[in-house]
Amino acid sequence: MTITIYGIKNCDTIKKTLKWLENNNIPHTFHDYKKDGLDEHVFNLAIAQHGWETVINKRGTTWRNLDETIQNSVNDENAYDLAKEQTSIIKRPILKHNENITIGFKEPIYKSILKDAL
């Protein structure tokens, strides 16, 4: 079982997620967008499974600070280019478990999808 968490190290939700995984002795790796760059395969997998509207955080400051023209032009095909330039715009965390993507941290969902590791 391969579990990777994608996000930004100083994000409170990332800290909570990593702590939960550690407290439950679930082996994982952490990929920091700011340090390691955006993984195009994982991002496109997330878009394919959930759509850009779920992967891009439209409630955050980064989105709100974008020009309205850019906001209106985002779609599944160009979301990667935006996210690559503005990694803070991606919802966190993205959990990759094998080839399945989960967006955000909700303990009941993590318990369900990681039940074999608990």
C-alpha atoms as one frame of an Amber mdcrd trajectory, in Angstrom:
protein
   0.000   0.000   0.000   1.454   3.326  -1.083   0.141   6.508   0.536   1.386
   9.959  -0.385   0.108  13.238   0.993   0.470  16.279  -1.251   0.308  19.794
   0.103   2.180  22.620   1.772   4.053  21.869   4.987   2.907  24.963   6.924
  -0.801  24.326   6.207  -2.798  23.529   9.363  -4.874  20.874   7.583  -1.695
  19.196   6.349  -0.290  19.201   9.888  -3.528  17.664  11.188  -3.517  15.025
   8.437   0.122  14.042   8.977  -0.420  13.838  12.733  -3.462  11.590  12.230
  -1.499   9.274   9.930   1.397   9.125  12.406  -0.914   8.523  15.384  -2.494
   5.636  13.479   0.896   4.204  12.446   0.071   4.506   8.760   3.218   4.639
   6.633   3.170   7.509   4.170   5.306  10.006   2.335   4.788  13.749   2.112
   5.224  15.765  -1.070   5.519  19.525  -0.495   4.418  21.553  -3.545   6.531
  24.525  -2.486   9.696  22.468  -2.099   9.242  19.538  -4.495   7.061  21.115
  -7.185   3.653  20.063  -8.416   3.361  16.446  -9.537   1.591  16.697 -12.905
   0.461  13.052 -12.964  -1.135  13.261  -9.507  -2.729  16.638 -10.217  -4.218
  15.390 -13.497  -5.382  12.209 -11.763  -7.135  14.377  -9.156  -8.772  16.450
 -11.909  -9.862  13.294 -13.760 -11.401  11.781 -10.612 -12.886  14.934  -9.034
 -12.948  17.808 -11.571 -11.129  21.110 -11.270 -13.907  22.662  -9.158 -13.046
  20.236  -6.334  -9.257  20.343  -6.711  -8.950  24.137  -6.942  -9.787  25.984
  -3.717 -12.192  28.674  -4.852 -12.784  29.900  -1.287  -9.162  30.822  -0.604
  -7.308  34.104  -0.892  -5.251  32.949  -3.875  -8.410  32.346  -5.936 -10.074
  35.561  -4.779  -6.975  37.556  -5.779  -7.037  36.212  -9.346  -8.334  38.419
 -12.116 -11.966  37.583 -12.912 -10.987  36.795 -16.513  -8.643  34.053 -15.288
 -11.251  32.712 -12.859 -13.804  32.472 -15.662 -11.410  30.684 -18.005 -10.333
  27.820 -15.706 -11.287  24.327 -16.865 -10.062  20.729 -16.531  -7.563  21.237
 -19.364  -5.816  24.382 -18.072  -6.140  23.998 -14.290  -2.672  22.396 -14.071
  -0.997  25.472 -15.565  -2.713  27.715 -13.014  -1.921  25.372 -10.107   1.716
  25.051 -11.179   2.116  28.826 -10.952  -0.066  29.231  -7.849   0.362  26.056
  -5.762  -1.478  27.650  -2.832  -4.674  27.463  -4.904  -4.868  23.663  -4.592
  -7.172  22.214  -1.927  -5.209  20.384   0.733  -4.421  17.706   1.351  -4.498
  15.515  -1.686  -4.090  11.914  -0.577  -2.962   9.422  -3.190  -3.614   5.837
  -2.177  -2.471   3.613  -5.024  -4.172   5.409  -7.955  -7.120   6.730  -5.931
  -7.268  10.394  -4.955  -8.980  11.873  -1.904  -9.269  15.641  -1.534  -9.291
  17.217   1.935  -9.089  15.606   5.358 -12.111  14.034   7.021 -11.275  11.368
   9.580 -14.248   9.055   8.791 -13.312   9.037   5.101  -9.651   8.344   5.873
 -10.664   5.513   8.226 -12.789   4.006   5.482 -10.273   4.201   2.645  -7.282
   3.265   4.810  -9.026   0.553   6.866  -6.523  -2.071   5.690  -3.691   0.008
   7.155  -5.339   0.634  10.557
